[in-house]
């Protein structure tokens, strides 16, 4: 943070179901502005009511956001792990590079200790590495009832070890259950 820049005033964690219409709208606008992607208008059609949103505010304004939903990642040789899957990590462009996203992600890490592992997919791994996330180096695949769906082109899958994370071999196969419109992203 440079001189004159104010930190986030308040960070709150709310379930998807607890968000007001105004908060949902603000989340969508932050995501669209941060990613320049109108597809975020559909964000709440894909999130379960139990999603956990971490909201970073400056004054009354939402400036940074991330959401966690429950998914099931499975490292080779282990049972599926209850996974805090992180999506929609976004900070308004005017506030990027000032520590707001890092503050939200640090709070998020403290809000998911009831999971077995954290997981996300990104094209910005260095941002997450300084927060303790590790790149999964091994092969990746989706899981369906009929078998595995290899995703050899997938990059940027990262994990965060939590208090109940079993030993992980970051070079082994990691699979995740397929969702209707996506596997990792």
N, C-alpha and C positions, 0 to 999 in steps of 0.2 A: 504494500500500500504506500502511495506517495503522500507527501504532505498535503493536507487539505481534504483528503478523501476520508469519508466517514465509514466506519465498519457497519456491518449488519447490526441493526438495533435489536432485532428479536428473531428467534428461530422457533418455530412450532412444528409439532408432529401431529397430523390429523389423519383419520381414516378417510377413504374416498367417500364413504357414506356421510361423514360429518361435515364435509365441505359444503359451504353455501353455494348457491348459483353464482354469486359474485366472485367467490374464491375460485370456483371452477373456471369461470371466464378469464380471470387474471392468470391462472396457471396456463391456459391455452395461449393467451397472448404472449406470455413470457417464452413459452416453448417455440412458438412461431417466430418471434423476433430473434431468438438465439440461434435457431437452426435454419431460418428462412425457408420453412417447409409448412405449407398449408395443411398437410395431412394431420397435423396435430389437432385440427378442429374435431377429429374423430377420437381423440385420446380417451375420453370417458366411455366410449362404446366398447373399448377393449379392456378396461380395468374392472376388476372385481371390487365389490363394496368394501372388502377388507384391506385394500391397498393402503399403504402408509405413505403419506406425503410429507416431505420435509420442506417447509416454506421459510425462506429467508426474506425479512422485511427491512427496509430503511424507511423509517417513519411509517406511514400508512401504506406504502407502496411495496408490492411483491416484486423482488428483484432477482430471486434465485429459487430454484425448485428441483426436487428429485422425488421419485416415487419408487416404492418397493412393493412387489407382488410375490406371492409364493409360487415357486416352481420347484421342480425336482431334478437336480443334476446328479449324475452318477459317475464317479471316477471308476476306472477299471478295477475289478476285484472287490468293490464295495457295494453296499446297498444304496439305493437312491437317498440322497441327502436333502432334507428340507432346506430349500435355497431361497435366500432373500435376493430376488432378481431385481436389479436396479435399472430403471428406465427414465426417460424424459429429464435427464440432467440438463438444466438450462439456467443461464444467467443473462439478463438483458445486456445487449451489446455495450451500452454506456457504462456498465458496471463490471465488465469482464476484466480479468487481470488484476483485480483489487482484493482478492481473497474471499469474495462472497461465495463462489462455488465451493471452494475448499472448506469454508465454515459449514456450509450445508452438508457436504459429504462427511465431515468429521462428526457432525450431529447424527447423521444417518447411521454411521458405524456404531454409535452408542445406542441406537434405537432398534438394532437387529440382533441383539445378543441371545434372543430366543430361537434363532435359526442355527443351522449347522454350518452353513457357509454362505458367503456373499458371492454374487456373480453378476457380471455385466458384459456388454459388448461395446467397444468404442473404436474410433479411429484416432483417439488422442491418448494413447497409453501413458505417456509421460506425466500427464496431469494426475492420473490415478496412482501411478507408482509412488509419487512423493507422499501419498496418503496411505501407503501400506498395501495397495493392491498388487497382485502378481499376474503377469501374462501367463496364460496356459499355453505351453509350448507343444504339447502333444496333439494327436489327431482329435478331431471333433466330429460329432454326429448327433442327429436327432433320433429319438426313440418313438416308434409307433408299435401298435399291437402286432403288425405284420413284420416288424424287424427294424434294423437300423437304417437311417438315411445319412450316408456319409456327406460331410460338408467340407471337402478339402480346400475350397476357396475361402472359407471363413477365416477371418483374422480378427485380432483385438479382443478375444474373450479373456476376461480377467477374473480372478477370484480374490476374496478377502477372507483370510483365516479368522475364525471367531473362537470364543472359548471352547465350544464343543466340536470344532472341526477335527476330524480324524487326520492322521498323517496323510499328506497328499504327495503324489508323484506327478509333478507338473509336466512330465514328458509322456505320461500314459494317456490312454484314450479317455475322453470326457464326453458323456452324452447328456442330453437334456430332452425332456418330453416335448414332442412336437405340439404346437398350438395351431389352430385352424389356418392362420394366415402367415405364420412365421416359425422359424426354429430358434435362432439365436437373437435376432434383432427385434 
